[in-house]
Amino acid sequence: MTTLLGTKLNGRYRLDARIGAGGMSTVYRALDETLERRVAIKLMNTEVVSDSDQLERFRREARAVAQLSHPNIVGVIDAGEDEGRPYIVFECVEGETLKERIRRQGRLPIPEAVAYAIEIVRALGAAHARHIVHRDVKPQNVLIDEEGSAKVTDFGIARTLEEDGLTADGRVLGTTDYVSPEQALGQPVTGQSDLYSLGVVLYEMLTGEVPFRGESQVAVAMKHVRDAMPDVQAKRPEVSAALAKVIDTATAKRVADRYADDAELIADLE
């Protein structure tokens, strides 16, 4: 993979450093030589280009995220293909992921955690307004820029509510530390599934740890289905009852018991 460093995509984007990798794609820091600016590029891995489902999922991500323009969403600048490998060009956000910040600091100050949660929900609200569900809300997918603002990224498994999914029945997409009960069970996923995951992220920001641990991803997923969320005030007594209730409502097992929409959750956080 490192052999790609220094190469140019379509004679324009020079790949300078590898900054992340997943099963489907690799993310590089790059230089847009036409506009002389730093960008981030997500390049589909060679071994999955031949998989038509994965290829369509990748192209769909480009289309989905290109529709989204919001200060708390990492923006798409361009998309294309180089020698049959599709790529997406994003704005380059200097900073760290929210997960890295939690690992470095442990529990975040309560006002900071609430402020990040509001920004993340605003980003999700912009996506939900366009019928796009993120499906993988986790602190690894939130970048904190140099100004201290949260920006949601990686709509890689996002899909619009109108289209039939490319997900095999019962297959859980996403990290099970933050997975909603309905997603763990392979049931239909809505914007409220993203709000559940956000509630788990808020819990982690306040306590420094995820609510459930298990010997496997499946074991953790089943705890989201069956086990009550641990009491955030037991872990951190200075959390107010009102904020604890926000987490409880966002992470209710039954969708009907959760916040109806992003605006309701933002109102309570504010």
Steps between C-alpha positions, in 0.01 A plus 500: 500500500782741586609489135211736426659782700625767266276386215238729349135422439390632162814713486360726770497354853841399638474240778733609781415293809273215598277606789248218531395170355197271500385191318354698213724803466814682609513866596793719399608853568563650157583818316261636239764632262247693291374713789812455717313392812505206737218248467411155634434223248314177558619252235324168449727201564601303188376168638139620537468692171386178331216458756206675335308540830798665670563716195139619504514565874812714453347698213183543703702646787641760261151589378352507849766715661524734202139601577595604853630849563524577871768653726503184714539255209833440325435636151546318170699697243524259209463137397642301214669181386865434423584182308165352602537583871243748626598768751332777696676830581412659836599821668807437715416544869810558712450369852412171665206263521266520796613145591862618512398791723316268741798261509733792570289685755269236644173661607434828322381809686120483513437826304744382228329160471158665469629751241646218285176301532298801376731546199483129414119497523482810278711318240277191524193722474629643170549145369163376631326797332627352173387151605859386551573287808866483605478149655848512655503790748804455726777727633743358242276664236499844662793734434580786737656781299754758615220739601349230722196431280370148441464379141333170414665290232487155341151458367645181349207282599244778490203440282186685409178379653345464155737247353525130566818423683799307384536351845447127531210418732608499860849623430596774744675788335686727736689473825293310756621720791250759377247288310127551555291197604307498171821513295649217709191291420518578128176699512428823306722792598375860527632836613412398855758220470764771448367682808540180706865479391547869586363431849768232542768743377380759754519236775860425396595869490369541857641178652807430286377151413242322287195365689532132404791260466494138387718221372390567140331765286186284495498479883523879522223540240271273701561708813368800308190291425444356850689686774406830661744786437724550804412804712722787388458674839638193679817536289512880523282647776538862382297423185161665549179300516382689190807394299470141624139501380614617153725193475223271627250634245746493209599139580154358576475143370167562328513753216161636612651598838789698345513859380268534201756704308825696511332829597354347819840369607674831423238690702567283807878521460485877469 
